[in-house]
Amino acid sequence: MSARSQLVELDDRLCPVVGAASQTIILIDTTDAIADVTKLNIQTLLRDTASGIQRGGLLEIRALTSAAPYTKELFSLCNPGNGGDLSAFTGNAALARERWQAGFGQPLLVALEKAVEANKADSSPIMASIQSIAVSHLVAQKARAIPSRLIVVSDMFENTEFFSHYRGVTDFDAFKKSPAANRFATDLAGSDVSIWLIRRAKSPVDSVALMAFWQQWIDYNHGVFSSAKSLQGVEG
């Protein structure tokens, strides 16, 4: 096998031209302030997540925004492989490492800094942001054929005119009677969904009840709730 044959043909995003092998999409909510230690925790977890992306897998980092389309792309590249799995005799590991560092590693470092920059807003449309990601990334037939993972980094306080956790509501049956239930209904297409919870000193609702609410929301919208972890640090 030649060195060239081991280097898969890639598109402009360093994804295999036949399509990404998997996708991991990270949605980060900075519409409220985040403690400095929490920012560091997020960046560490992002680096760990990036290091676990398989060769040919897409990593996309998006910031939550308060206006349509409710997310902003910060990073969207496939891991081209760093040459660690190439044979020293039949593969060009040095070329692969160079391609990884220039095309994936360096842009990722820039994105990690941008990911935790404040983006203050009066509303926090978490459901609309997830819906936007589902429509653009999860529901297509090609997307359904590969493993998909969504990680939401947020205090998880939905706050729009249609529904707000700041009103103290975490009862899912009450939510289903609200205008938000239909407006933000989506199809997560069986994707694995995890939550990295940003903690607030003053919470309008109990955190256990809040996580139970989102677990039900994810299930209601055809996703698979995988896990929730509280980030270090408290803001406010």
Secondary structure as UniProt FT lines:
FT   HELIX           3..6
FT   TURN            12..13
FT   TURN            17..18
FT   STRAND          22..28
FT   HELIX           36..51
FT   TURN            55..56
FT   STRAND          57..64
FT   TURN            68..69
FT   STRAND          71..78
FT   TURN            84..85
FT   TURN            88..90
FT   HELIX           93..100
FT   HELIX           101..105
FT   HELIX           106..115
FT   HELIX           126..133
FT   HELIX           134..138
FT   HELIX           141..144
FT   STRAND          148..154
FT   HELIX           165..167
FT   HELIX           172..176
FT   HELIX           179..183
FT   TURN            189..190
FT   STRAND          192..200
FT   HELIX           207..220
FT   TURN            221..222
FT   STRAND          224..235
//
